[in-house]
């Protein structure tokens, strides 16, 4: 296969993984497990040239969502984010500054979650994976900053063209895997 066609194949497979992650993330609380399953597929694709399949994704997703922390972590992030938004919109003194700081904190937490999803493998427990991802997010601040920028760019693109919401998760998974591999 020529380099040109291999690049197109890689693009198509990453978009396919993005579609799988998007479908599995419909119930927002499963987003972490879906990103973890997608990151395993992207890692296998990059390292072993293994083509992602729906069956493999489903197996990985079931393994990832089996640990309750994979569901509770996104719920916790949603609750904290919702409370913060309500506080800022409710007229909190200094709300603009507070809102900007909260936005950065939530983006950093999302970046740490993406790092955790990229590091997860079947058989690993989520509390240990997320704790290691949190430490790695602070030690490798350049990679974390790259993930925050990727999150912002994807949010802007999806805000401007909502049809990209279908493939956006695959791009974030690819970014997380790339940051972890460097």
N, C-alpha and C positions, 0 to 999 in steps of 0.2 A: 504494500500500500504506500502510495507516495505521501510525502509530508503534507501536501495540500489537503488530500483527502483524510489523512489522519487527524488534522486540525479540525476539519468539519465534523468528523466522527466524534471527537472529544467534545466539541461544542454541543452537538446533538445529545450526547449522553449526559452532559451536565444539565442541559435543559430538561431532559427526561427525569433526572434525579430531582430537579426543582419541582417538576409537576408532581412526582410521588410525595415529596415532602409537603407540598402545598395541600394536597388532598388529605394526607394524614394529619395535617395541622388544622383542619377545619374546626375541630373542637379545641380551641386555642390551648387548652391545658395539655395537649399531647404534642405541642410544638418542640419541646426539648427532646423527647424520644424520637420524633420524626427527623429532627436535625441530626441526631446521633446515628440513626440508621442510614440517612443520606450520606453522612460523612464517612462511614465505613465503606459505602459503595464507591464514593469518589476516591478514597484512599486505595481501594483495591483496583480501581480503574487506572489510577496513576502508577501504582507500583507494579501491578501484575498484568495490566491490560485486560482485566476481567470485565466483561460487559455486564452492566447492571441489569437485573431482572426484577419484575414485580414480585416473584416468589421469594427471592433473596431479601428484598426490601421488607416484605411482610414478616419474614422470619426474624430479621434484625429488629424490626419495630416491636414485635411481640416481646422479644428479649429485653429491649430497652424500657418498655412501658411496664414490665413486670415489677420493677422496683417502684414503690409508691412515691419516692422522692422525685422521680421523673415527672410526676403529675403535680406534686405539691410545690415544687420550685416555681413553675410558671404561674400557679395560682397565687403564691406569695408575691411574686413580682407584679401581677395584675392588681392585687389588693393594695399594695404599697403605692403603685402608680396612680390608681384611682383615688385613693385618699389624698395624695399630694395634689392631684389636679383639682379636686374639690376644694382643698384648702386655698390654692392659688386663685381659683375662680371665685371663691367666697369672699374675696376682699382682704386677704391676709396682708398686713402692713409689709411693705417691701416685696410684694408679690412678684413683680417683674424679675427682680434679681433672684429671688427664691425659686421662681419657675425656671430660670435659665440654669441655675445650679442643679435643680432636680432633674432637668433634662439631661445634663451631663452625667449625673449619677446613674440614671436609668440606662443611658447609652453604655456606660461602663459596665453595668450589671449585665446587659445584653451581650456585650463583648465577652465577658467572663463566661456567660452561659454558652456562647458559641464555641469558645475554647474548650469548655467541658464536653460539649457535644462532639467536637472533633477528636478529643482524646478518648472518648468512651469506646470500649470494645465489649463484646459479649463476655459475661462472666465478671466484669468489674462492677463494683457497687457505686451507685451515684454519689453518696456522701463523700467518699474518698476522691472520686473524679472531680466533683465540683470544688472541693477544698483545694486540690492540686491546681485546678484551673484558676482559682482566685489568687493563689500565690504566684502562679506563672503570669497572670495578668498584670500584677504589680512589678514583677521582676523584668519582664519583657514589655516595657511600656510602649516601645515603638510598634510592636506587633499589635498591642491593644489599641493604640491610636489608629493604626491601619484598619482594624476591624470597626472602630467607631466611625471612621470616615466611610467605610463600605456601607455601614448601616444607614448613615445619613444620605449617602448617594442613592441607595436603593429606595429609601423613603421618599426622596424627592422625585425619583423617576416614577415610582408607583403613584405618587400624588399627581403627577402631570399626565401619566398615561396608565390608568388603572388596570388595563389589560395585562400589564407586566407582573401583576401580583401572582400570576400562575408560575412564572419562572424565577421570580426574585429569591425565593428560599434556596434554590439551587446555587445561585450566585453567592449568597451569603455562606452557604456550606463550603463552596469552593474556596472562598476567601479564608474561612477558618482553617480548612485543611492546609492551604498554602502557608498561612502564618505559622501553623504548628510544625510544618515540614522544613521551614527555613532555618 
